[in-house]
Amino acid sequence: MIFLFEVHIQPGYTAEQYAEAWVRASEILQAAPGARGTRLHRKIGDESVLLAIASWDSKASRDAMEHGQSEAARRIIAEQAEFVRVEVIGEFEDPEWEVLP
């Protein structure tokens, strides 16, 4: 499954600053069982908007990580709160339909 969210960078802060913190938190969170990795994409035409994608074996794996989240990761995320606005897009199952080249 994937967990998607949009990150809106506030004026005076940069995507690079957020990405540095995001990598640090992701390294901690991705040590959880069922973690498959994360990606951060910059929106074309609007550098203040990022799309974050976290991949998990299952919703249960992600929920378990969320409930047992480390204090270090929680602190990194909290430090970013004044600089970004996060909009959860949702949780999605692995693809049922896929077209590859």
C-alpha positions as CSV (number, residue, x, y, z in Angstrom):
1,M,0.0,0.0,0.0
2,I,1.1,3.6,-0.4
3,F,0.4,6.6,1.8
4,L,0.3,9.9,-0.1
5,F,0.5,13.4,1.2
6,E,1.2,16.9,-0.1
7,V,3.6,19.2,1.7
8,H,3.1,23.0,1.2
9,I,6.3,24.9,2.1
10,Q,5.6,28.2,3.8
11,P,7.3,31.4,2.5
12,G,10.9,31.9,3.9
13,Y,11.5,28.1,4.1
14,T,12.8,25.9,1.2
15,A,12.0,22.5,-0.1
16,E,15.6,21.6,0.5
17,Q,15.3,22.4,4.2
18,Y,12.2,20.3,4.5
19,A,13.7,17.5,2.5
20,E,16.7,17.3,4.9
21,A,14.4,16.8,7.8
22,W,12.1,14.4,5.8
23,V,15.1,12.2,5.0
24,R,16.2,12.1,8.7
25,A,12.6,11.1,9.8
26,S,12.2,8.7,7.0
27,E,15.4,6.8,7.8
28,I,14.0,6.2,11.3
29,L,10.4,5.4,10.2
30,Q,11.6,3.1,7.4
31,A,13.3,0.8,9.9
32,A,9.8,-0.4,10.9
33,P,8.6,-3.8,9.8
34,G,6.8,-3.6,6.5
35,A,8.4,-0.4,5.3
36,R,9.2,-0.4,1.6
37,G,10.7,3.1,1.2
38,T,9.7,6.8,0.6
39,R,9.9,9.3,-2.2
40,L,9.6,13.0,-2.3
41,H,8.6,14.8,-5.5
42,R,8.7,18.5,-6.3
43,K,5.6,19.8,-8.2
44,I,6.4,21.1,-11.7
45,G,5.8,24.8,-11.8
46,D,5.4,25.3,-8.0
47,E,8.5,24.5,-6.0
48,S,6.7,25.2,-2.8
49,V,4.6,22.0,-3.2
50,L,5.9,18.5,-2.7
51,L,4.3,15.1,-3.0
52,A,5.4,12.5,-0.5
53,I,4.9,8.8,-1.1
54,A,5.5,6.2,1.6
55,S,5.3,2.5,0.6
56,W,4.3,-0.2,3.0
57,D,3.6,-4.0,2.9
58,S,0.2,-3.3,4.3
59,K,-2.0,-0.7,6.1
60,A,-1.5,-2.7,9.3
61,S,2.3,-2.3,9.0
62,R,1.9,1.5,8.6
63,D,-0.6,1.7,11.4
64,A,1.8,-0.2,13.7
65,M,4.6,2.2,12.9
66,E,2.4,5.2,13.5
67,H,1.3,3.9,16.9
68,G,4.8,2.9,17.9
69,Q,6.6,5.9,16.4
70,S,9.9,6.8,17.9
71,E,10.3,9.9,19.9
72,A,13.2,11.0,17.6
73,A,11.0,10.8,14.5
74,R,8.1,12.5,16.3
75,R,10.4,15.4,17.3
76,I,11.7,15.9,13.7
77,I,8.2,16.0,12.4
78,A,7.0,18.4,15.1
79,E,10.0,20.7,14.3
80,Q,8.7,21.1,10.7
81,A,5.1,22.0,11.7
82,E,5.6,25.8,11.7
83,F,7.3,25.7,8.2
84,V,4.9,23.4,6.3
85,R,1.3,22.5,5.9
86,V,0.7,18.8,5.3
87,E,-2.4,17.6,3.4
88,V,-3.0,13.8,3.5
89,I,-4.2,12.6,0.2
90,G,-4.9,9.1,1.4
91,E,-3.9,5.5,1.6
92,F,-4.1,3.3,-1.5
93,E,-3.8,-0.4,-2.1
94,D,-1.1,-1.7,-4.4
95,P,-2.1,-1.4,-8.0
96,E,-4.7,-3.8,-9.4
97,W,-4.0,-2.6,-12.9
98,E,-0.6,-1.7,-14.3
99,V,0.6,-0.8,-17.7
100,L,4.4,-0.9,-18.1
101,P,6.4,-0.1,-21.3
